[in-house]
Amino acid sequence: YGARTRKDVYCLSRVGELQKIWPGSLTFIPVLSQEPEGSDWPGARGFVHDILSAPVVNASERTAYMCGPPLMIDACLDVLSPLITPEKIHYDKFLDRSHMEALAQE
């Protein structure tokens, strides 16, 4: 889960509930890209695709479900594609007005 700062992370209690329902099946790792250095954030910092390539994530045994901006999804696909079969990678790219206008001109 990628967000800029701690205040941008939401539904943590609900995700915690889901992890209890599906122990071992749901891994949730929030990653903050712009959290101030001096904060007490105990979690990962950086970008989602950086965490996917970390040894703590055994991606080869996982199914990936992703949604987000195209650049993030593409970066994650670059990391995951060599590790997971295509059938186990699912994603939805968020598009905004600028993307829609560009697609309309093609």
Secondary structure, 3 states (H helix, E strand, C coil): CEECCHHHCCCHHHHHHHHHHCCCCCCCCCEECCCCCCCCCCCEECCHHHHHCCCCCCHHHCCEEEEECHHHHHHHHHHHCCCCCHHHEEEEECCCHHHHHHHHHC
